[in-house]
Amino acid sequence: MVGVLLIFSIRIENFKSLADVSLELGSLNLFLGTNASGKSNFFDALRVLQGIGYGFTVDEVLNGKPKTANSDIWEQIRGGSSRATFVDKSAERTDTVEGVIRFRVKLSSGGSGEVFDYGIGISAAQGCVREEHLSADGQEIYDSRNLSNDISQPYFQVKYYRGTVGRQPHFSFEKSKPVLHQILQKSEIEVEDRESVKICIRALSNTQRIDPSPSVLREYSSAQSWVRRMGEHGENFAALVKTILRNSVNRDRYLSWLKQLTPIEFEDVVILSGAVGEPLFALREGGIDYPAPVLSDGTLRFAAIAAAFFQEDMPDILTIEEIENGIHASRLRLLVELLKTQTQSSLDWTQVMATTHSPVVLAWLEDKDYKTTFYCKRDEQTGASTITPLSKIPKFHEILAKQPISDLFAEGWLEATL
């Protein structure tokens, strides 16, 4: 059985400010750095992989896709295809630069222990795939890297490895789309290889971005029935909480975290009903119900973040930007504990990628967390970002023994050292 898949290794080349970045990831990954240091570009890279998992064309992934009968709106990657390729600011000419953007991820399964290695190279300007490969437990499934795929050709070729002696078959595909989805249409693909392809597709696509908007959280949910996952900005938040409350175990765990992290004392979470039964989030205090429209931004934001960890349809990857927004400094320790607790190893774990600007969040990290807490910095001359684990910063542990990490971050020591 394949459980939740963890991205334990990722390499990004030639994408935005990420000229060449390789990271070893864990279950909880925090990204620090000043504005425009590369944090959001890393999150954009994850969105590119998600779009690939959805089976979109390269152009759709980068430039967006309108709502259809079968899919929601896909917003373009910030800047679209025209800003997708890294440009070295120190180069004499930048107007003709067009390289291959590459993404490579290694995935491990908490259930079966299988390891999947997937890589893709794309041309943003041409809107096409330039190279692609997939292997499972070291066995190649398909690969294009040793083939000559001229960009002027109408199709894109890969070699399919059947595990038999002799010449391996070559398949041709539309070059505007990743092979990952198209190869499933080939009758020659072995059952085991089909399953590996499907697993990789699920791993890339099953990402959820959480950026709760208080204005959205204050609204009635449009869904009146049970909701297994809320929207990016908190759409159907109240309907999700209604679903959480029907499970006694999840209800108790959710209420426990909420009572610790919200600044007000309350007795219970309740769901109020609108004119036609649409749900609205509320807190009950002293027998009085306080609906979402009268609650503070911070209370609502944390209620939504906490609810994201108790969704019935949990994603493999959950991304949260600026996790401290709206959360009182005295409760950030509990927020860190929530993230750690909910990303512990089990078949139901979710890998979290989060950004923070808060020294207080760093203050509650342990030594083992420094391997997957990354500092992002952008080179002023080239424009290239570096993303460095705190554990690999020169003399980090030596300095840490003398001064708290929160002070090092607030005083700019991390940036100056790198």
C-alpha positions in Angstrom: 0.0 0.0 0.0 1.3 3.5 -0.9 0.6 6.0 1.8 1.2 9.8 1.7 4.2 10.7 -0.4 6.9 12.9 0.9 9.1 15.1 -1.3 12.5 14.3 0.3 14.6 15.9 -2.4 14.0 18.7 -4.9 16.2 20.4 -7.5 15.1 23.5 -9.3 17.1 25.0 -12.2 16.7 28.1 -14.2 13.3 29.1 -12.7 12.7 32.7 -11.8 15.5 33.6 -9.3 16.2 29.9 -8.6 19.2 29.4 -10.9 20.2 26.1 -9.3 18.7 25.1 -5.9 18.8 21.6 -4.4 17.1 20.9 -1.1 16.7 17.9 1.2 13.2 18.3 2.8 11.4 16.8 5.8 7.9 16.7 7.0 7.9 20.3 8.3 9.9 22.9 6.3 10.2 26.5 7.2 11.5 29.2 4.8 12.9 32.5 6.1 14.3 35.6 4.4 13.7 39.1 3.4 11.1 40.1 0.8 12.1 39.2 -2.8 14.7 36.7 -1.5 13.2 33.7 -3.3 10.7 32.2 -0.8 7.7 32.8 -3.0 9.5 31.6 -6.1 10.1 28.3 -4.4 6.4 28.1 -3.7 5.7 28.9 -7.3 7.9 26.0 -8.3 5.6 23.7 -6.2 2.6 25.1 -8.1 4.3 24.4 -11.4 4.7 20.8 -10.3 1.1 20.7 -9.2 -0.1 22.0 -12.6 2.0 19.2 -14.2 0.3 16.7 -11.9 -3.1 18.0 -13.1 -2.1 17.3 -16.7 -2.2 21.0 -17.9 -0.2 22.1 -20.9 3.0 24.0 -20.2 1.3 27.2 -21.3 -1.6 26.6 -19.0 0.6 25.9 -16.0 2.5 29.1 -16.4 -0.2 31.4 -17.9 -3.4 30.2 -16.3 -6.5 28.3 -17.3 -10.1 29.4 -17.2 -12.8 27.6 -15.3 -14.4 24.7 -17.2 -17.1 22.1 -16.5 -14.4 19.7 -15.2 -11.9 22.1 -13.5 -11.7 25.3 -11.4 -9.8 28.4 -12.5 -6.1 27.9 -12.5 -4.3 31.2 -11.8 -1.1 31.9 -13.6 2.2 31.6 -12.0 3.2 35.1 -10.9 4.6 36.8 -13.9 3.5 34.1 -16.3 5.8 32.5 -18.9 7.5 35.9 -19.7 9.0 35.9 -16.2 9.5 32.2 -15.6 13.1 31.7 -16.8 16.1 32.8 -14.8 18.0 35.8 -16.2 21.5 36.5 -14.9 21.5 40.2 -14.1 25.2 40.4 -14.4 25.2 39.0 -18.0 26.1 41.5 -20.8 22.9 40.6 -22.7 19.6 39.3 -21.2 17.2 39.9 -24.0 17.9 36.7 -25.8 18.3 34.3 -22.9 16.1 31.2 -23.1 17.2 28.2 -21.2 15.5 25.0 -20.1 13.7 25.2 -16.8 14.2 22.0 -14.9 12.4 20.4 -11.9 13.4 17.2 -10.3 11.8 15.6 -7.3 12.4 12.4 -5.4 9.4 11.1 -3.5 9.2 8.4 -0.8 6.1 6.6 0.4 5.2 6.3 4.1 3.3 3.1 3.3 5.4 1.0 0.9 8.8 2.7 1.2 9.0 3.0 -2.6 11.1 5.8 -4.0 10.0 7.7 -7.1 12.3 9.9 -9.2 10.6 12.3 -11.5 12.2 15.1 -13.6 11.0 17.5 -16.3 12.5 20.3 -18.3 10.3 22.9 -20.1 10.7 25.8 -22.4 8.6 28.8 -21.1 9.0 30.7 -24.4 8.0 27.8 -26.6 5.5 26.4 -24.2 6.7 22.8 -24.6 8.5 19.9 -22.8 12.2 19.6 -23.5 13.1 16.6 -21.4 11.3 14.2 -19.0 11.9 11.0 -17.0 10.4 8.8 -14.3 11.8 5.9 -12.4 10.6 3.8 -9.4 13.0 2.2 -7.0 15.8 2.8 -9.4 14.1 1.1 -12.3 13.6 3.4 -15.3 10.1 3.7 -16.6 10.6 6.3 -19.3 13.3 8.8 -20.2 14.0 11.3 -23.0 17.4 12.6 -21.9 19.4 10.3 -24.2 17.3 11.1 -27.2 17.6 14.0 -29.7 14.4 16.0 -29.4 14.8 19.0 -31.6 12.5 21.9 -30.5 11.4 22.3 -34.2 9.9 18.8 -34.2 6.1 18.6 -33.9 6.3 15.7 -31.3 8.3 14.8 -28.2 9.9 11.3 -27.9 10.7 9.2 -24.8 12.2 5.7 -24.5 10.0 3.3 -22.5 11.8 0.7 -20.5 9.9 -2.6 -20.4 12.6 -4.5 -18.5 13.3 -6.8 -21.4 16.4 -7.3 -23.4 16.8 -5.5 -26.7 15.8 -2.2 -28.1 13.3 -0.4 -26.0 10.3 1.2 -27.7 10.2 4.9 -28.5 6.9 6.7 -28.0 5.9 10.1 -29.5 3.7 12.6 -27.6 2.4 16.1 -27.9 5.3 18.3 -26.8 2.9 20.9 -25.3 2.0 18.5 -22.4 4.0 16.5 -19.9 4.4 12.9 -20.8 3.2 11.9 -17.3 -0.5 11.9 -18.3 -0.1 11.1 -21.9 1.8 7.8 -21.4 -1.2 6.3 -19.6 -3.0 6.3 -23.0 -0.5 3.8 -24.4 -1.7 0.2 -24.3 1.9 -1.1 -24.2 2.5 0.2 -20.7 2.8 -2.5 -18.1 0.3 -2.6 -15.2 3.0 -2.0 -12.6 4.4 1.0 -14.6 0.9 2.4 -14.9 0.5 2.3 -11.1 3.8 4.1 -10.6 2.8 6.8 -13.1 -0.5 7.3 -11.3 1.2 7.5 -7.9 3.5 10.2 -9.2 0.6 12.1 -10.6 -1.2 12.0 -7.3 1.9 13.1 -5.4 2.4 16.2 -7.6 -1.2 17.2 -7.8 -2.3 16.6 -4.2 -1.0 19.9 -3.0 -3.1 22.5 -1.1 -2.2 26.1 -0.6 -3.7 27.7 2.4 -3.9 31.5 2.6 -7.0 32.2 4.7 -8.7 35.6 4.1 -10.7 36.9 7.0 -13.2 38.4 4.6 -13.9 35.0 3.1 -13.9 33.2 6.5 -16.7 35.6 7.7 -19.0 34.5 4.9 -21.6 31.8 4.9 -20.3 28.7 3.1 -21.9 28.1 -0.3 -21.8 24.3 0.3 -24.5 23.1 2.6 -23.4 19.4 2.6 -20.3 17.9 4.2 -17.0 19.4 2.8 -13.8 17.3 2.9 -11.4 20.1 2.0 -11.7 23.9 2.0 -10.6 26.4 -0.6 -7.3 28.2 -0.8 -8.6 31.4 0.8 -10.9 29.6 3.2 -13.9 29.1 0.9 -16.4 26.7 2.6 -14.6 27.0 5.9 -17.8 26.8 7.9 -18.9 23.7 6.0 -15.5 22.1 6.6 -15.7 22.8 10.4 -19.3 21.3 10.3 -17.7 18.1 8.8 -15.0 18.1 11.5 -17.5 18.4 14.3 -19.4 15.3 13.3 -16.4 13.1 14.1 -16.0 13.0 17.9 -12.2 12.4 17.9 -11.5 15.2 15.4 -13.9 17.5 17.2 -12.1 17.1 20.5 -8.7 17.5 18.9 -9.7 20.6 16.9 -11.4 22.2 19.9 -8.3 21.5 22.1 -6.0 23.3 19.7 -8.4 26.2 19.1 -9.0 26.8 22.8 -5.2 27.1 23.4 -4.5 29.3 20.5 -7.4 31.8 20.3 -7.1 34.9 22.6 -10.6 34.6 23.9 -12.1 31.9 26.2 -15.0 30.1 24.7 -17.1 27.0 25.4 -17.7 25.5 22.0 -17.5 25.9 18.3 -21.0 26.0 16.7 -22.3 26.2 13.2 -25.1 28.6 12.6 -27.5 28.3 9.7 -28.5 31.0 7.2 -31.9 31.6 5.6 -31.6 28.5 3.3 -29.4 26.4 5.6 -26.0 27.7 4.6 -23.4 27.2 7.4 -21.6 30.0 9.3 -18.8 29.6 11.8 -19.3 30.8 15.4 -17.8 30.5 18.8 -20.0 30.1 21.9 -19.1 32.0 25.1 -21.3 32.2 28.2 -24.2 30.7 26.3 -24.0 33.4 23.6 -23.0 32.7 20.0 -20.5 35.0 18.4 -20.6 34.5 14.6 -17.6 34.9 12.3 -18.4 38.5 11.2 -17.7 39.7 14.8 -14.6 37.6 15.5 -11.1 39.0 15.0 -9.0 38.4 12.0 -6.4 36.5 14.1 -9.0 34.2 15.7 -10.5 33.3 12.3 -7.2 32.8 10.6 -5.9 30.4 13.2 -9.3 28.6 13.3 -8.9 28.1 9.5 -5.2 26.9 9.7 -6.1 24.5 12.5 -9.1 23.2 10.5 -6.8 22.5 7.6 -5.1 19.8 9.6 -8.3 18.0 10.3 -9.7 17.8 6.8 -11.1 14.4 5.8 -9.4 14.8 2.4 -5.8 15.7 3.6 -3.3 16.8 0.9 0.1 15.2 0.6 1.6 18.7 0.7 0.2 21.8 2.5 1.8 25.2 1.9 1.2 28.2 4.2 2.7 31.6 3.7 3.5 33.8 6.7 2.1 31.4 9.3 2.3 34.0 12.1 -0.1 36.5 10.4 -2.8 37.5 12.9 -1.5 35.1 15.7 -0.5 36.7 19.0 3.2 36.4 19.8 2.3 34.6 23.1 0.6 31.8 21.1 3.2 31.3 18.4 4.8 28.5 20.5 1.5 26.6 20.3 1.3 27.2 16.6 4.8 25.6 16.1 3.7 22.7 18.3 0.6 22.2 16.1 2.7 22.1 13.0 5.1 19.6 14.5 2.4 17.4 15.9 0.4 17.2 12.7 3.4 16.4 10.6 4.8 13.5 12.6 5.4 10.3 10.8 2.4 8.2 10.2 0.4 7.0 7.2 -1.7 10.1 7.5 1.0 12.7 7.7 1.0 15.8 5.6 4.2 17.5 4.5 4.1 21.2 5.3 6.0 24.0 3.5 5.6 27.4 5.3 7.2 30.8 5.4 7.7 33.0 8.4 9.1 36.4 9.2 8.8 35.9 13.0 11.8 35.6 15.3 9.4 34.2 17.9 8.6 31.2 15.7 12.3 30.4 15.4 12.8 30.6 19.1 10.6 27.5 19.6 12.5 25.3 17.1 14.7 22.4 18.3 18.1 21.4 17.0 16.6 18.7 14.7 14.4 21.3 13.0 17.4 23.3 11.7 18.0 20.8 8.9 14.7 21.7 7.3 14.5 25.4 8.2 15.9 27.3 5.3 17.3 30.8 4.9 16.7 32.4 1.5 18.9 35.2 0.1 19.2 36.8 -3.3 22.5 37.8 -4.8 22.4 41.5 -5.8 24.7 41.1 -8.8 23.3 38.0 -10.5 19.7 38.0 -9.0 20.1 34.3 -8.2 18.6 33.0 -4.9 20.3 30.7 -2.5 18.3 28.6 -0.1 20.4 27.2 2.8 19.5 25.0 5.7 20.3 26.7 9.0 22.3 23.6 10.0 24.7 24.3 7.1 25.3 28.0 7.8 29.0 28.4 8.7 29.6 28.5 12.5 25.8 28.4 13.1 25.9 26.0 16.0 28.9 27.7 17.6 27.2 31.1 17.5 23.8 29.6 18.6 25.5 28.4 21.8 26.1 32.1 22.7 23.0 33.8 21.4 19.4 32.8 20.8 18.4 32.2 17.1 15.6 34.7 17.4 18.2 37.4 18.1 20.4 36.2 15.2 17.5 36.5 12.8 16.2 39.8 14.1 19.7 41.4 14.0 20.4 40.2 10.4 23.3 37.9 11.3 21.9 35.0 9.1 21.8 37.3 6.1 25.2 38.8 6.7 26.8 35.4 7.2 25.5 34.1 3.8 
